[in-house]
């Protein structure tokens, strides 16, 4: 699959949807989990996990941006976050 093709764009969009879905599931699941364990609402632990999750999302965004830049400059080709 070449750079800046329809297939590449489809792959990137699917990767973005997967990342957003995983983040949404984690954000929904963690408060319930902490209440079941007996930690109340989770407080500071939930905030720390939220920061870590968003840091991972930003890393994925940086990978996507540099993949796009390498395609534009004629580098090694696209990087796939979730190989198919």
VOGU-3710 file (C-alpha; in Angstrom, 3 decimals, decimal comma):
1> xxxxxxxxxx> 0,000/0,000/0,000  1,594/3,267/-1,118  1,787/6,568/0,647  -1,175/8,913/0,367  -3,361/6,325/-1,346  -6,982/5,605/-0,533  -5,948/2,371/1,168  -3,413/4,192/3,340  -6,006/6,801/4,314  -8,479/4,035/5,157
11> xxxxxxxxxx> -5,861/2,318/7,319  -5,050/5,521/9,216  -8,742/6,308/9,794  -9,392/2,783/11,082  -6,401/3,100/13,440  -7,739/6,433/14,741  -11,201/4,950/15,352  -9,660/2,012/17,231  -7,611/4,348/19,433  -10,587/6,603/20,227
21> xxxxxxxxxx> -12,790/3,578/20,998  -10,216/2,073/23,362  -9,803/5,398/25,189  -13,586/5,778/25,522  -13,964/2,238/26,871  -11,172/2,782/29,390  -12,676/6,067/30,557  -16,085/4,391/31,021  -14,755/1,255/32,688  -12,309/2,703/35,225
31> xxxxxxxxxx> -14,780/4,532/37,535  -16,937/1,406/37,709  -13,874/-0,757/38,410  -12,672/1,495/41,223  -16,110/1,515/42,839  -16,211/-2,313/42,698  -12,743/-2,610/44,248  -13,725/-0,264/47,039  -11,621/2,757/46,190  -14,623/5,058/45,894
41> xxxxxxxxxx> -14,448/7,124/42,725  -10,732/6,448/42,217  -9,733/10,079/42,702  -6,069/10,612/42,007  -5,548/7,122/40,556  -8,174/7,797/37,904  -6,545/11,119/37,028  -3,108/9,505/36,712  -4,461/6,740/34,469  -6,294/9,351/32,389
51> xxxxxxxxxx> -3,039/11,281/31,875  -1,218/8,093/30,879  -3,948/7,133/28,391  -3,867/10,562/26,764  -0,051/10,477/26,638  -0,299/7,202/24,705  -2,861/8,777/22,346  -0,522/11,723/21,725  2,318/9,300/20,958  0,091/7,585/18,366
61> xxxxxxxxxx> -0,764/10,978/16,859  2,944/11,818/16,611  3,572/8,478/14,883  0,796/9,222/12,391  2,082/12,750/11,707  5,634/11,564/11,117  4,354/8,727/8,935  2,539/11,301/6,834  5,635/13,506/6,685  7,805/10,568/5,609
71> xxxxxxxxxx> 5,328/9,843/2,820  5,405/13,451/1,649  9,207/13,650/1,688  9,613/10,243/0,064  10,948/8,331/3,026  10,635/4,692/3,944  6,867/4,559/3,611  3,911/4,505/5,948  4,050/3,139/9,472  1,069/0,994/10,424
81> xxxx> 0,042/1,146/14,070  -1,958/-2,070/13,873  -0,577/-4,247/11,052  -3,183/-6,145/9,099
//
